[in-house]
């Protein structure tokens, strides 16, 4: 697939995780800080999987 499609998919997932999920969870009485850690780890792994070819080319 084209790298532009990967970027659009990644941005959509990023916005869903960072904006929509916390907005839904804002009404919770107790906020678990581990959720933020897992969100960031998930986004880092997803970004690496989507863009590993670009990352490897950038390191050369």
SULNORDA-V526612 format. One record per residue. N is the residue number from 1. RES is the residue in one letter. PSI is psi in whole degrees, -180 to 180 (NA if undefined). NEAR is the number of other C-alpha atoms within 10 Angstrom. D_LAST is the distance of its C-alpha to the last C-alpha in whole Angstrom. Layout:
BEGIN
n=N res=RES psi=PSI near=NEAR d_last=D_LAST
n=N res=RES psi=PSI near=NEAR d_last=D_LAST
END
This chain:
BEGIN
n=1 res=X psi=158 near=5 d_last=23
n=2 res=X psi=145 near=6 d_last=21
n=3 res=X psi=-27 near=12 d_last=19
n=4 res=X psi=-37 near=9 d_last=22
n=5 res=X psi=-41 near=11 d_last=24
n=6 res=X psi=-41 near=15 d_last=22
n=7 res=X psi=-41 near=14 d_last=22
n=8 res=X psi=-43 near=11 d_last=25
n=9 res=X psi=-44 near=13 d_last=26
n=10 res=X psi=-43 near=17 d_last=24
n=11 res=X psi=-40 near=13 d_last=26
n=12 res=X psi=-44 near=11 d_last=29
n=13 res=X psi=-41 near=15 d_last=29
n=14 res=X psi=-48 near=18 d_last=27
n=15 res=X psi=-38 near=12 d_last=31
n=16 res=X psi=-46 near=13 d_last=33
n=17 res=X psi=-43 near=17 d_last=32
n=18 res=X psi=-27 near=14 d_last=32
n=19 res=X psi=-47 near=11 d_last=35
n=20 res=X psi=-50 near=12 d_last=37
n=21 res=X psi=-47 near=12 d_last=37
n=22 res=X psi=-32 near=15 d_last=38
n=23 res=X psi=-38 near=12 d_last=40
n=24 res=X psi=-39 near=9 d_last=42
n=25 res=X psi=-2 near=12 d_last=42
n=26 res=X psi=-23 near=10 d_last=43
n=27 res=X psi=-4 near=9 d_last=47
n=28 res=X psi=146 near=10 d_last=46
n=29 res=X psi=-38 near=7 d_last=48
n=30 res=X psi=127 near=8 d_last=46
n=31 res=X psi=124 near=12 d_last=42
n=32 res=X psi=120 near=10 d_last=40
n=33 res=X psi=-17 near=8 d_last=37
n=34 res=X psi=-26 near=9 d_last=35
n=35 res=X psi=-42 near=11 d_last=35
n=36 res=X psi=-42 near=14 d_last=32
n=37 res=X psi=-47 near=11 d_last=30
n=38 res=X psi=-36 near=11 d_last=30
n=39 res=X psi=-46 near=14 d_last=29
n=40 res=X psi=-40 near=15 d_last=26
n=41 res=X psi=-43 near=12 d_last=25
n=42 res=X psi=-44 near=14 d_last=26
n=43 res=X psi=-36 near=17 d_last=24
n=44 res=X psi=-45 near=12 d_last=21
n=45 res=X psi=-43 near=12 d_last=21
n=46 res=X psi=-43 near=15 d_last=22
n=47 res=X psi=-41 near=17 d_last=19
n=48 res=X psi=-43 near=13 d_last=16
n=49 res=X psi=-40 near=12 d_last=18
n=50 res=X psi=-36 near=17 d_last=18
n=51 res=X psi=25 near=15 d_last=15
n=52 res=X psi=-33 near=13 d_last=13
n=53 res=X psi=-44 near=11 d_last=11
n=54 res=X psi=-39 near=11 d_last=10
n=55 res=X psi=-43 near=13 d_last=9
n=56 res=X psi=-38 near=9 d_last=7
n=57 res=X psi=-36 near=8 d_last=5
n=58 res=X psi=-27 near=8 d_last=6
n=59 res=X psi=-19 near=6 d_last=4
n=60 res=X psi=NA near=5 d_last=0
END
